[in-house]
Amino acid sequence: MRRLLGVAVVAAGMALAFWLVLGPSSDWEGAARFLHFALLLSCFLVIGGGVRLIFPDKSTDEVAESAG
């Protein structure tokens, strides 16, 4: 279930990034251009978060070893 959510998050982030890159850029002028850039950078963070959902650092099936 977690991996499916990760795939959906990555797909949504990529769709928004593609729309921002390939969409009409002439509408973004002045201060809105900075908002456009910040939104595009946040898409990369969303994609990275989705990838972490798909491939977690530690397996959930793995039992944590206790020190001692």
N, C-alpha and C positions, 0 to 999 in steps of 0.2 A: 504494500500500500504506500509505503514511504517513497519507493522508487517511482511509482506512478505519479505521485505528487511532484517529485523532482522533475520528471519529464514534462509535466504540464507547466511548471514554473519556467523551465528552460525555453519551452516553445513560446510561452507568452512574452518572455523577455526578448527573445530573438525577433518575434513578430513586431514588437514595439520598436526595437532598434532598427530593423529594416525599414519600417515606416518612417522613422525619423531621418534616416540616411537617404532613402530614395524618394521620400515625399516631396511636396512643394516647399522648397527652402526659401522662396521669395517672400513668404508670409512672415518669416522670422526676421524682424529688423529691430535694431536698437537693443533695449534691455531684454527683449524676448529671445534674442540670440544667445545670451548667457543662460537663460532658462532652458533653451534647447540643448545646449552643451551639457548642463547639469543633468538633465533628464536622460541624455544619451549615456553619460557616465554611470548613472544609477541603473541603467539597463545591464551594464556589465556586472555590477554587483549582484543584481537579481539572478543573472545567468550563473554566476559563481556560486551563489547560495543554492540554486537548484542542482548544480553538479555535486555539491556537498551532500545534498539529500540522496542523490543517486549512489554516490560512492562515499560513504562515511569513513572517517579515519579508523575507527575501531568497529569490528563486527559486533552486532547486537547479540549474536549467538555465543560469542566468546565470553567465558567467565573471567571476571577480573581477578588477577592474582593478588593476594594480600602479602604485604612485606612482613617477614618475620617468621 
